[in-house]
Amino acid sequence: MSELETLVQAMEGGALSLEQSLDAYKRGAALVAACRESLADARQQVRILEADLLKVFDVDVDAADVTGDDA
């Protein structure tokens, strides 16, 4: 993220040549793609963790039904 912010500042500053701006844009696009991939991975991990928690909860509820606990 910090490299991406630096690239944006450099591009907005207007001091880059056309070629430098294109290179910065390409690098920025690659960084955005990497950030999106990291975010997607994190979301998937959260889904997996939530699914595991729900399974534990479901098992606990089923165990309570079997033992006759109404708590």
Residue frames as a rotation matrix with the C-alpha (Angstrom) as fourth column:
MET 1
0.572 0.820 0.000 0.00
0.820 -0.572 0.000 0.00
0.000 0.000 -1.000 0.00
SER 2
0.440 -0.435 -0.785 2.76
0.199 -0.806 0.558 2.41
-0.876 -0.402 -0.268 0.85
GLU 3
-0.687 -0.681 0.253 4.46
0.370 -0.028 0.929 1.91
-0.625 0.732 0.271 -2.53
LEU 4
-0.188 0.722 0.666 1.13
0.962 -0.001 0.272 2.48
0.197 0.692 -0.694 -4.24
GLU 5
0.731 0.444 -0.519 0.58
0.588 -0.795 0.147 5.70
-0.347 -0.413 -0.842 -2.28
THR 6
-0.077 -0.859 -0.507 4.07
0.138 -0.513 0.847 6.88
-0.988 -0.005 0.158 -3.26
LEU 7
-0.710 -0.145 0.689 3.37
0.668 0.171 0.724 6.17
-0.222 0.975 -0.025 -6.93
VAL 8
0.303 0.910 0.283 0.09
0.939 -0.335 0.071 8.08
0.160 0.244 -0.957 -6.81
GLN 9
0.616 -0.124 -0.778 1.77
0.323 -0.860 0.394 11.07
-0.718 -0.494 -0.490 -5.18
ALA 10
-0.490 -0.870 -0.060 4.52
0.226 -0.193 0.955 11.07
-0.842 0.454 0.291 -7.80
MET 11
-0.538 0.349 0.767 2.00
0.840 0.144 0.524 10.86
0.073 0.926 -0.371 -10.63
GLU 12
0.569 0.818 -0.086 -0.19
0.821 -0.562 0.098 13.59
0.032 -0.127 -0.991 -9.16
GLY 13
0.216 -0.584 -0.782 2.85
0.401 -0.678 0.617 15.79
-0.890 -0.447 0.087 -8.66
GLY 14
0.957 0.290 -0.025 3.22
0.083 -0.354 -0.931 16.13
-0.279 0.889 -0.363 -12.40
ALA 15
0.351 -0.904 -0.244 7.02
-0.769 -0.427 0.475 15.90
-0.534 0.021 -0.845 -12.37
LEU 16
-0.094 -0.375 0.922 7.20
0.143 0.912 0.385 12.53
-0.985 0.168 -0.033 -14.14
SER 17
-0.740 -0.159 -0.653 7.86
-0.617 -0.226 0.754 12.20
-0.267 0.961 0.069 -17.84
LEU 18
0.249 0.867 -0.432 5.31
-0.959 0.284 0.016 10.42
0.137 0.410 0.902 -20.00
GLU 19
0.005 -0.333 -0.943 7.38
-0.261 0.910 -0.322 7.23
0.965 0.248 -0.083 -19.97
GLN 20
-0.935 -0.353 0.035 7.83
-0.101 0.170 -0.980 7.42
0.340 -0.920 -0.195 -16.19
SER 21
-0.395 0.877 0.275 4.11
-0.874 -0.266 -0.406 7.99
-0.283 -0.400 0.871 -15.77
LEU 22
0.368 0.508 -0.779 3.31
-0.751 0.656 0.072 4.94
0.547 0.559 0.623 -17.89
ASP 23
-0.411 -0.603 -0.684 5.77
-0.005 0.752 -0.660 2.82
0.911 -0.268 -0.312 -15.91
ALA 24
-0.933 0.105 0.345 4.29
-0.359 -0.213 -0.909 4.12
-0.022 -0.971 0.236 -12.66
TYR 25
-0.006 0.996 -0.086 0.79
-0.999 -0.009 -0.037 3.35
-0.037 0.086 0.996 -13.91
LYS 26
0.214 0.020 -0.977 1.77
-0.411 0.909 -0.071 -0.21
0.886 0.416 0.202 -14.86
ARG 27
-0.772 -0.543 -0.330 3.42
0.096 0.413 -0.906 -0.77
0.628 -0.731 -0.267 -11.48
GLY 28
-0.726 0.567 0.391 0.40
-0.664 -0.428 -0.613 0.73
-0.180 -0.704 0.687 -9.71
ALA 29
0.241 0.834 -0.496 -1.96
-0.901 0.383 0.205 -1.56
0.361 0.397 0.844 -11.62
ALA 30
-0.109 -0.367 -0.924 0.14
-0.018 0.930 -0.367 -4.56
0.994 -0.024 -0.107 -10.58
LEU 31
-0.963 -0.259 0.081 0.11
-0.064 -0.075 -0.995 -3.41
0.263 -0.963 0.056 -6.96
VAL 32
-0.312 0.929 0.198 -3.67
-0.945 -0.282 -0.164 -2.93
-0.096 -0.238 0.966 -7.02
ALA 33
0.314 0.397 -0.862 -4.08
-0.561 0.811 0.168 -6.45
0.766 0.431 0.477 -8.41
ALA 34
-0.530 -0.590 -0.609 -1.84
0.184 0.620 -0.762 -7.82
0.827 -0.517 -0.220 -5.63
CYS 35
-0.898 0.254 0.359 -3.85
-0.437 -0.426 -0.792 -5.93
-0.048 -0.868 0.494 -3.00
ARG 36
0.064 0.977 -0.206 -7.13
-0.981 0.099 0.164 -7.27
0.181 0.191 0.965 -4.41
GLU 37
0.113 -0.103 -0.988 -5.74
-0.183 0.975 -0.122 -10.80
0.977 0.195 0.092 -4.35
SER 38
-0.869 -0.466 -0.165 -4.62
0.102 0.157 -0.982 -10.40
0.484 -0.871 -0.089 -0.74
LEU 39
-0.599 0.729 0.331 -8.04
-0.786 -0.456 -0.417 -9.06
-0.153 -0.510 0.846 0.19
ALA 40
0.291 0.706 -0.646 -9.77
-0.780 0.566 0.267 -11.97
0.554 0.426 0.715 -1.55
ASP 41
-0.294 -0.488 -0.822 -7.50
0.115 0.835 -0.537 -14.43
0.949 -0.253 -0.190 0.30
ALA 42
-0.976 -0.068 0.204 -8.29
-0.180 -0.266 -0.947 -12.75
0.119 -0.961 0.248 3.62
ARG 43
-0.184 0.982 0.047 -12.03
-0.983 -0.185 0.009 -12.87
0.017 -0.045 0.999 2.90
GLN 44
0.249 0.236 -0.939 -11.77
-0.409 0.905 0.119 -16.58
0.878 0.354 0.322 2.07
GLN 45
-0.695 -0.568 -0.440 -9.91
0.190 0.446 -0.875 -17.24
0.693 -0.692 -0.202 5.32
VAL 46
-0.787 0.487 0.378 -12.62
-0.602 -0.473 -0.644 -15.41
-0.135 -0.734 0.665 7.26
ARG 47
0.180 0.883 -0.433 -15.30
-0.907 0.320 0.274 -17.51
0.380 0.343 0.859 5.52
ILE 48
-0.052 -0.286 -0.957 -13.43
-0.004 0.958 -0.286 -20.69
0.999 -0.011 -0.050 6.46
LEU 49
-0.941 -0.335 -0.040 -13.01
0.055 -0.036 -0.998 -19.58
0.333 -0.942 0.052 10.07
GLU 50
-0.472 0.843 0.257 -16.67
-0.874 -0.408 -0.264 -18.60
-0.118 -0.349 0.929 10.32
ALA 51
0.258 0.556 -0.790 -17.72
-0.645 0.708 0.287 -21.94
0.719 0.435 0.541 8.85
ASP 52
-0.454 -0.508 -0.732 -15.60
0.227 0.729 -0.646 -23.78
0.862 -0.459 -0.216 11.42
LEU 53
-0.958 0.128 0.256 -17.14
-0.286 -0.410 -0.866 -21.73
-0.006 -0.903 0.429 14.23
LEU 54
-0.088 0.991 -0.104 -20.63
-0.989 -0.074 0.131 -22.46
0.122 0.115 0.986 12.97
LYS 55
0.065 0.049 -0.997 -19.83
-0.233 0.972 0.033 -26.19
0.970 0.230 0.075 12.82
VAL 56
-0.853 -0.409 -0.324 -18.67
0.229 0.263 -0.937 -26.12
0.469 -0.874 -0.131 16.45
PHE 57
-0.717 0.650 0.250 -21.83
-0.672 -0.549 -0.497 -24.26
-0.186 -0.525 0.831 17.42
ASP 58
0.127 0.792 -0.597 -24.02
-0.851 0.397 0.345 -26.71
0.510 0.464 0.724 15.52
VAL 59
-0.268 -0.302 -0.915 -22.31
0.123 0.931 -0.344 -29.66
0.955 -0.205 -0.213 17.23
ASP 60
-0.994 -0.110 0.025 -22.79
-0.003 -0.195 -0.981 -28.04
0.113 -0.975 0.194 20.64
VAL 61
-0.367 0.929 0.045 -26.47
-0.928 -0.362 -0.090 -27.44
-0.067 -0.075 0.995 19.95
ASP 62
0.183 0.398 -0.899 -26.92
-0.533 0.809 0.250 -31.03
0.826 0.433 0.360 18.77
ALA 63
-0.638 -0.493 -0.592 -25.13
0.234 0.608 -0.758 -32.34
0.734 -0.622 -0.273 21.88
ALA 64
-0.887 0.361 0.289 -27.46
-0.441 -0.469 -0.765 -30.32
-0.140 -0.806 0.575 24.10
ASP 65
0.022 0.939 -0.343 -30.48
-0.960 0.116 0.257 -31.80
0.281 0.323 0.904 22.30
VAL 66
-0.012 -0.105 -0.994 -29.18
-0.136 0.985 -0.102 -35.33
0.991 0.134 -0.026 22.87
THR 67
-0.830 -0.388 -0.401 -28.49
0.324 0.249 -0.912 -34.79
0.454 -0.887 -0.081 26.59
GLY 68
0.098 0.964 -0.246 -31.83
0.898 0.020 0.439 -33.09
0.428 -0.264 -0.864 27.16
ASP 69
-0.510 -0.326 -0.796 -30.30
0.659 -0.743 -0.119 -29.76
-0.552 -0.585 0.594 28.21
ASP 70
0.407 0.728 0.552 -32.61
0.909 -0.385 -0.163 -26.90
0.094 0.568 -0.818 27.30
ALA 71
0.241 -0.403 -0.883 -30.11
0.405 -0.785 0.469 -24.15
-0.882 -0.471 -0.025 28.15
